[in-house]
């Protein structure tokens, strides 16, 4: 070996490069394996996050459905109360007494901001405390028409309240005379969409947005 070649190989610069090359060759498999492991773990984490979000979304939907199922039961109970469905009881019960009954229902459940009862023509029979409902003919509201035409309890899509302007969900049920079974009126409850926030308060901390379709 020539003196010049030996001097070049023995130089600090060459030794440093050779050392770095050896290290690089040695750690390259480790880096490759590490990168693959990282990508696999990241993918698994992403999949788990998606699963967790799906579970929470399903929980939100279940909770909302349960809430609306209970509200649907409420309006049917109201429609069958003798004070509204029995003409004899209705005749001897004052409007104030009927209003007081609806006030107590609103206070007990904390889900509604208004409950009202109308006769078959849409004329107000009784209402809970709040803005007057005599300014419009409620027989023209879609929930009123649906309750009469189907003969069943109905739930409206969220829509602005004519009385308050607040987005609300309306539930309505036909009132059938207990003796003749003829439809004699409609009871309507109103749930402001803002009240649903209380139902979902446990999920608000997740800082995530959910959209729910209420069937």
C-alpha positions, 0 to 999 in steps of 0.5 A: 500500500502506498504511503499516500493511500495509507495517509488518506485512509488514516486521516481523521476525516476518512475515519469519521466518515467510515465510522458514520457509514458503519453506524448508519448501516447498523441502525438502518434496519432498526430505523426501518423496523421502528418506522413500520412499528410507528406507522402501525401503532398510529394506524391502530390509534386512529382506528381506535379513535374512530371507534370511540367517536362512533360509540359516543355518537351512538350513545348520543343518538340513543340518549336523544331517542330515549328522551324523545320516546319519553316525551312522546309518552307524556303527550299521550298521557296528557291526551287521555286525562279525564279533564280533557278527554271526559266531557263531563269532567271537562265541563265542571273543571274551570279553565284556571284549573286546567291551566294549573294542571298543565303548569304543574306538568311543565314544572315537574318534567323541566323539558317543556316551555309550553303545553297547550290543549285545543279543541277540534277547530284549533280553539285554545282550551287550556295552556301553561304559563307563557305567551298567549297562544290565541293570536293564531289558529293552531289548526293550521299547524302541521303537527295539528293536522298530522295528529288529526289525520293519523289519529296518533301522537306525532313529533315534528321536525325542529322548527321556529315557534310562531309564538317565541321564534325559538327553534323547537320540537312539537309533539301532538296527540289527538284527544279522544272522547272517553265515551264516544272515542271521537277525536275532540281536540289536540294536546301539544307540547313544545320542547325548545331545542336548547333544552336538548343541551341538558340531555347531552351535557356529558358529551359536551366536555368531549369538545366534539360536534354531533348531529342526531336524527330523531326518528 
